[in-house]
Amino acid sequence: MELRHLHYFIAVAEELHFSRAAERLHISQPPLSQQIRSLEDELGVKLFERTKRQVHLTEAGKVFLERSYGVLAQLEQAIEVTQQIGRGEVGRLAIGFVDSAMYMLLPEILRVFREQFPAVELRLHELTTAQQIQALHHKQVDIGIVRSAISEPGLSVECFLPESLVVALPETHPLCAQTKVSLSTLASESFILFPAKMGPVFYEQIITICQQAGFLPKVAQEAVQMQTIVGLVAAGLGIAIVPASLQNFHRSGVIYRPLQEQIPKTGLYLAWRRHDSLPVIREFLLLARKTTQWESNHDDT
């Protein structure tokens, strides 16, 4: 039995007239009558009672008509869902992110994505950069939002939001009186750093810019979460060099100052499995780029 047989049967069942059904199907009547007879032979039952003047459905025909409607409805639903999946409109998307991403555009990106793709199930996982790399390799997350330009086999990485580094100081620190702080003035300070094993690229960036300023930072404390780092600064346990977006985390007791030197920027990076072609991943990447581009243009106006 082929799908066209169902369409032929439904047309005759609804018209109860072979000529009108044939006209509706844009075929001639003899082939239609032959196809219905073949269908009845295959099923082993009569679907229609035929007289010279009238055509009626048999009881078996009535049941088959109801079931045929159900089959076609399921098929249409399957086609629609398949097309939605192909367009990235339904499915599941697991996103890993560093905590500092929440102080910038990530909430806006998630809001817009939810509005445009309400049928996609979002699963969010707050993870360090190192944890996200492992989660991507093990297919525990589909997209990572990391804090550094990682170089990892099998992963594609793209900076979608560059940002500057600033120094976070306790509000009573003498350097708060300056509009900009030189790295060299931090040589004797106690630093609160992100652990090297959790974010080696970002950690190495901090170490490198300090070495270029002529000193190796004295590490007083390490903390995994950026907000914890800022909290320790507020407690007077040291200073920290952090992404500028941390200024959006309003924490009393902390003052942020830009650095005087021209140093490489940090940023948020999108990471995904290089050969993963899931449409929902593609749509999220496109939306992240568009949102960031709009924000940059809006800030320039």
Kinemage of the C-alpha trace (Angstrom):
@kinemage 1
@onewidth
@group {chain A} dominant
@subgroup {mainchain}
@vectorlist {calphas} color= white
{ca met a 1} P 0.000 0.000 0.000
{ca glu a 2} L 1.270 3.436 -0.909
{ca leu a 3} L 0.387 6.818 0.512
{ca arg a 4} L -1.381 7.778 -2.707
{ca his a 5} L -3.857 4.954 -2.124
{ca leu a 6} L -4.982 6.678 1.068
{ca his a 7} L -5.478 9.941 -0.787
{ca tyr a 8} L -7.459 8.167 -3.501
{ca phe a 9} L -9.601 6.363 -0.930
{ca ile a 10} L -10.291 9.527 1.100
{ca ala a 11} L -11.301 11.466 -2.018
{ca val a 12} L -13.831 8.811 -3.027
{ca ala a 13} L -15.057 8.408 0.571
{ca glu a 14} L -15.653 12.152 0.905
{ca glu a 15} L -17.214 12.638 -2.529
{ca leu a 16} L -19.045 9.278 -2.641
{ca his a 17} L -18.781 9.681 -6.389
{ca phe a 18} L -15.948 8.314 -8.520
{ca ser a 19} L -16.174 10.940 -11.264
{ca arg a 20} L -16.067 13.876 -8.820
{ca ala a 21} L -13.260 12.210 -6.868
{ca ala a 22} L -11.268 11.664 -10.058
{ca glu a 23} L -11.760 15.309 -11.042
{ca arg a 24} L -10.624 16.412 -7.591
{ca leu a 25} L -7.510 14.240 -7.878
{ca his a 26} L -6.825 15.397 -11.468
{ca ile a 27} L -6.870 11.855 -12.822
{ca ser a 28} L -9.337 9.989 -15.005
{ca gln a 29} L -11.998 7.774 -13.486
{ca pro a 30} L -10.907 4.333 -14.780
{ca pro a 31} L -7.457 4.430 -13.139
{ca leu a 32} L -9.058 5.658 -9.904
{ca ser a 33} L -11.558 2.796 -9.894
{ca gln a 34} L -8.705 0.376 -10.557
{ca gln a 35} L -6.648 1.753 -7.677
{ca ile a 36} L -9.577 1.433 -5.255
{ca arg a 37} L -10.157 -2.162 -6.346
{ca ser a 38} L -6.450 -2.910 -5.837
{ca leu a 39} L -6.658 -1.393 -2.354
{ca glu a 40} L -9.682 -3.516 -1.489
{ca asp a 41} L -7.925 -6.627 -2.815
{ca glu a 42} L -4.866 -5.861 -0.695
{ca leu a 43} L -6.966 -5.339 2.435
{ca gly a 44} L -9.213 -8.288 1.695
{ca val a 45} L -12.385 -6.303 2.409
{ca lys a 46} L -14.828 -4.160 0.485
{ca leu a 47} L -14.553 -0.476 1.323
{ca phe a 48} L -17.450 0.705 -0.857
{ca glu a 49} L -20.856 -0.578 -1.880
{ca arg a 50} L -21.381 0.438 -5.496
{ca thr a 51} L -24.599 0.678 -7.478
{ca lys a 52} L -25.239 2.360 -10.802
{ca arg a 53} L -26.475 5.482 -9.016
{ca gln a 54} L -24.803 5.522 -5.602
{ca val a 55} L -21.575 4.784 -3.742
{ca his a 56} L -21.622 4.067 -0.005
{ca leu a 57} L -18.950 3.266 2.523
{ca thr a 58} L -19.136 -0.171 4.091
{ca glu a 59} L -18.654 -0.480 7.851
{ca ala a 60} L -15.078 -1.516 7.178
{ca gly a 61} L -14.732 1.513 4.906
{ca lys a 62} L -15.940 3.865 7.636
{ca val a 63} L -13.342 2.507 10.063
{ca phe a 64} L -10.612 2.668 7.426
{ca leu a 65} L -11.540 6.279 6.653
{ca glu a 66} L -11.183 7.265 10.299
{ca arg a 67} L -7.830 5.496 10.542
{ca ser a 68} L -6.680 7.056 7.265
{ca tyr a 69} L -7.367 10.529 8.615
{ca gly a 70} L -5.260 9.645 11.650
{ca val a 71} L -2.371 8.348 9.528
{ca leu a 72} L -2.294 11.480 7.381
{ca ala a 73} L -2.494 13.714 10.457
{ca gln a 74} L 0.448 11.905 12.031
{ca leu a 75} L 2.367 12.159 8.790
{ca glu a 76} L 1.741 15.898 8.544
{ca gln a 77} L 2.829 16.323 12.140
{ca ala a 78} L 5.979 14.293 11.498
{ca ile a 79} L 6.771 16.439 8.452
{ca glu a 80} L 6.210 19.647 10.395
{ca val a 81} L 8.390 18.556 13.325
{ca thr a 82} L 11.107 17.365 10.941
{ca gln a 83} L 11.092 20.710 9.153
{ca gln a 84} L 11.177 22.577 12.475
{ca ile a 85} L 14.158 20.521 13.602
{ca gly a 86} L 15.836 21.262 10.295
{ca arg a 87} L 15.302 24.974 10.913
{ca gly a 88} L 16.523 24.713 14.501
{ca glu a 89} L 13.099 25.624 15.882
{ca val a 90} L 12.662 22.610 18.153
{ca gly a 91} L 14.993 20.337 20.054
{ca arg a 92} L 17.264 20.624 23.036
{ca leu a 93} L 20.271 22.876 23.528
{ca ala a 94} L 22.741 22.554 26.398
{ca ile a 95} L 24.833 25.676 27.010
{ca gly a 96} L 27.833 25.967 29.294
{ca phe a 97} L 28.925 29.392 30.460
{ca val a 98} L 31.402 31.077 32.760
{ca asp a 99} L 29.760 33.069 35.529
{ca ser a 100} L 31.050 36.411 34.234
{ca ala a 101} L 29.036 35.929 31.027
{ca met a 102} L 25.920 36.692 33.066
{ca tyr a 103} L 27.162 40.251 33.644
{ca met a 104} L 27.148 41.026 29.942
{ca leu a 105} L 25.004 40.005 26.988
{ca leu a 106} L 24.226 36.382 27.817
{ca pro a 107} L 20.923 37.146 29.598
{ca glu a 108} L 19.786 39.208 26.594
{ca ile a 109} L 20.837 36.501 24.132
{ca leu a 110} L 18.941 33.873 26.127
{ca arg a 111} L 15.859 36.092 26.313
{ca val a 112} L 15.779 36.705 22.556
{ca phe a 113} L 16.499 33.047 21.782
{ca arg a 114} L 13.632 31.976 24.039
{ca glu a 115} L 11.288 34.401 22.257
{ca gln a 116} L 12.293 33.238 18.782
{ca phe a 117} L 12.552 29.515 19.550
{ca pro a 118} L 10.090 28.790 22.361
{ca ala a 119} L 9.960 25.063 21.496
{ca val a 120} L 13.695 24.577 22.104
{ca glu a 121} L 14.490 23.223 25.564
{ca leu a 122} L 17.407 25.177 27.020
{ca arg a 123} L 19.674 23.568 29.578
{ca leu a 124} L 22.174 25.918 31.204
{ca his a 125} L 25.306 24.841 33.049
{ca glu a 126} L 27.572 27.264 34.905
{ca leu a 127} L 31.069 25.847 34.350
{ca thr a 128} L 34.640 27.050 34.209
{ca thr a 129} L 36.406 27.176 30.860
{ca ala a 130} L 38.279 23.932 31.571
{ca gln a 131} L 35.077 22.177 32.599
{ca gln a 132} L 33.329 23.358 29.450
{ca ile a 133} L 36.078 21.949 27.240
{ca gln a 134} L 35.577 18.529 28.798
{ca ala a 135} L 31.782 18.867 28.629
{ca leu a 136} L 31.962 19.714 24.928
{ca his a 137} L 34.160 16.717 24.183
{ca his a 138} L 31.801 14.427 26.123
{ca lys a 139} L 28.720 15.978 24.456
{ca gln a 140} L 27.346 17.143 27.805
{ca val a 141} L 26.974 20.655 26.405
{ca asp a 142} L 26.471 21.776 22.810
{ca ile a 143} L 27.841 25.303 23.089
{ca gly a 144} L 30.328 26.769 25.527
{ca ile a 145} L 30.757 30.412 26.468
{ca val a 146} L 34.300 30.650 27.734
{ca arg a 147} L 36.588 33.358 29.000
{ca ser a 148} L 39.620 32.817 26.736
{ca ala a 149} L 40.732 32.000 23.205
{ca ile a 150} L 41.242 28.315 23.828
{ca ser a 151} L 42.957 26.138 21.251
{ca glu a 152} L 41.516 22.676 21.468
{ca pro a 153} L 41.428 19.873 18.859
{ca gly a 154} L 37.944 19.278 17.520
{ca leu a 155} L 36.507 22.565 18.767
{ca ser a 156} L 35.725 25.788 16.928
{ca val a 157} L 36.207 28.959 18.950
{ca glu a 158} L 35.085 32.463 18.080
{ca cys a 159} L 35.323 35.703 20.033
{ca phe a 160} L 31.916 37.325 20.050
{ca leu a 161} L 32.428 39.941 22.744
{ca pro a 162} L 35.886 41.438 23.348
{ca glu a 163} L 36.386 43.499 26.498
{ca ser a 164} L 39.086 45.276 28.428
{ca leu a 165} L 40.669 44.321 31.725
{ca val a 166} L 40.330 46.532 34.792
{ca val a 167} L 41.729 46.395 38.294
{ca ala a 168} L 39.356 45.781 41.193
{ca leu a 169} L 40.454 47.557 44.377
{ca pro a 170} L 39.113 47.705 47.934
{ca glu a 171} L 37.305 51.040 48.239
{ca thr a 172} L 39.794 52.226 50.870
{ca his a 173} L 42.830 51.529 48.687
{ca pro a 174} L 44.979 54.613 47.892
{ca leu a 175} L 44.988 53.777 44.170
{ca cys a 176} L 41.234 54.466 44.046
{ca ala a 177} L 42.142 58.146 43.923
{ca gln a 178} L 43.632 57.640 40.450
{ca thr a 179} L 41.536 57.673 37.290
{ca lys a 180} L 43.810 55.032 35.735
{ca val a 181} L 46.147 52.586 37.403
{ca ser a 182} L 49.558 51.574 36.086
{ca leu a 183} L 50.400 47.889 36.352
{ca ser a 184} L 53.799 48.734 37.825
{ca thr a 185} L 52.111 50.236 40.912
{ca leu a 186} L 50.606 46.813 41.667
{ca ala a 187} L 53.967 45.079 42.113
{ca ser a 188} L 53.715 44.939 45.914
{ca glu a 189} L 50.024 44.094 46.049
{ca ser a 190} L 48.479 40.779 47.018
{ca phe a 191} L 46.553 39.323 44.087
{ca ile a 192} L 43.374 37.276 44.051
{ca leu a 193} L 43.497 35.102 40.953
{ca phe a 194} L 41.403 32.643 39.060
{ca pro a 195} L 42.980 29.161 39.406
{ca ala a 196} L 45.341 28.224 36.584
{ca lys a 197} L 43.920 24.721 36.225
{ca met a 198} L 40.353 26.043 35.795
{ca gly a 199} L 41.137 28.765 33.250
{ca pro a 200} L 44.757 28.421 32.126
{ca val a 201} L 44.611 30.907 29.248
{ca phe a 202} L 43.052 33.708 31.294
{ca tyr a 203} L 45.388 32.965 34.218
{ca glu a 204} L 48.415 33.069 31.921
{ca gln a 205} L 47.246 36.387 30.478
{ca ile a 206} L 47.263 37.982 33.927
{ca ile a 207} L 50.677 36.544 34.742
{ca thr a 208} L 52.095 37.704 31.403
{ca ile a 209} L 50.956 41.327 31.639
{ca cys a 210} L 52.357 41.544 35.174
{ca gln a 211} L 55.697 40.116 34.037
{ca gln a 212} L 55.784 42.648 31.218
{ca ala a 213} L 55.343 45.337 33.879
{ca gly a 214} L 58.397 43.962 35.695
{ca phe a 215} L 57.011 41.761 38.459
{ca leu a 216} L 55.453 38.401 39.216
{ca pro a 217} L 52.149 38.771 41.065
{ca lys a 218} L 52.053 37.645 44.672
{ca val a 219} L 49.040 35.366 44.938
{ca ala a 220} L 47.197 35.713 48.239
{ca gln a 221} L 44.092 33.731 47.310
{ca glu a 222} L 42.493 31.855 44.437
{ca ala a 223} L 38.769 31.701 43.692
{ca val a 224} L 36.798 29.898 41.005
{ca gln a 225} L 33.918 32.363 40.641
{ca met a 226} L 34.465 35.937 39.519
{ca gln a 227} L 31.912 37.229 41.998
{ca thr a 228} L 33.850 35.459 44.749
{ca ile a 229} L 37.020 37.179 43.600
{ca val a 230} L 35.260 40.544 43.779
{ca gly a 231} L 33.897 39.661 47.222
{ca leu a 232} L 37.395 38.887 48.482
{ca val a 233} L 38.593 42.218 47.113
{ca ala a 234} L 35.782 43.947 49.004
{ca ala a 235} L 36.935 42.132 52.146
{ca gly a 236} L 40.375 43.698 51.737
{ca leu a 237} L 42.215 40.442 51.059
{ca gly a 238} L 43.854 41.754 47.910
{ca ile a 239} L 43.340 43.254 44.476
{ca ala a 240} L 42.332 41.566 41.235
{ca ile a 241} L 42.586 42.123 37.511
{ca val a 242} L 39.208 41.235 36.063
{ca pro a 243} L 37.151 41.671 32.878
{ca ala a 244} L 35.472 45.066 32.620
{ca ser a 245} L 32.040 43.426 32.645
{ca leu a 246} L 32.487 42.681 36.344
{ca gln a 247} L 31.675 46.352 36.918
{ca asn a 248} L 28.064 45.349 36.215
{ca phe a 249} L 28.211 43.206 39.341
{ca his a 250} L 27.383 45.870 41.878
{ca arg a 251} L 29.362 44.944 44.986
{ca ser a 252} L 29.816 47.467 47.751
{ca gly a 253} L 33.343 47.950 48.957
{ca val a 254} L 34.953 47.596 45.504
{ca ile a 255} L 36.221 50.273 43.138
{ca tyr a 256} L 37.164 49.513 39.528
{ca arg a 257} L 39.809 51.416 37.641
{ca pro a 258} L 41.011 51.017 34.019
{ca leu a 259} L 44.629 50.092 33.450
{ca gln a 260} L 46.986 52.708 32.070
{ca glu a 261} L 48.902 50.344 29.803
{ca gln a 262} L 47.707 49.137 26.424
{ca ile a 263} L 47.257 45.439 27.062
{ca pro a 264} L 45.590 42.673 25.077
{ca lys a 265} L 41.862 42.435 25.603
{ca thr a 266} L 40.084 39.474 27.062
{ca gly a 267} L 36.609 38.514 25.935
{ca leu a 268} L 33.831 35.997 25.799
{ca tyr a 269} L 34.220 33.237 23.251
{ca leu a 270} L 31.743 30.823 21.717
{ca ala a 271} L 32.992 27.246 21.560
{ca trp a 272} L 31.336 24.296 19.850
{ca arg a 273} L 32.243 20.939 18.348
{ca arg a 274} L 33.705 21.642 14.933
{ca his a 275} L 31.731 19.062 12.997
{ca asp a 276} L 28.471 19.315 14.920
{ca ser a 277} L 25.826 20.348 12.397
{ca leu a 278} L 22.752 20.507 14.639
{ca pro a 279} L 20.531 23.328 13.278
{ca val a 280} L 19.683 24.518 16.792
{ca ile a 281} L 23.397 25.129 17.439
{ca arg a 282} L 23.670 27.082 14.200
{ca glu a 283} L 20.693 29.255 15.144
{ca phe a 284} L 22.089 30.067 18.594
{ca leu a 285} L 25.479 31.017 17.141
{ca leu a 286} L 23.801 33.291 14.580
{ca leu a 287} L 21.675 34.939 17.248
{ca ala a 288} L 24.672 35.493 19.554
{ca arg a 289} L 26.557 37.193 16.725
{ca lys a 290} L 23.599 39.360 15.737
{ca thr a 291} L 22.880 40.434 19.311
{ca thr a 292} L 26.514 41.345 19.914
{ca gln a 293} L 26.740 43.248 16.635
{ca trp a 294} L 23.565 45.190 17.418
{ca glu a 295} L 24.847 46.042 20.896
{ca ser a 296} L 28.174 47.255 19.517
{ca asn a 297} L 26.476 49.464 16.914
{ca his a 298} L 24.042 50.772 19.511
{ca asp a 299} L 26.888 51.689 21.867
{ca asp a 300} L 28.641 53.603 19.092
{ca thr a 301} L 25.648 55.848 18.373
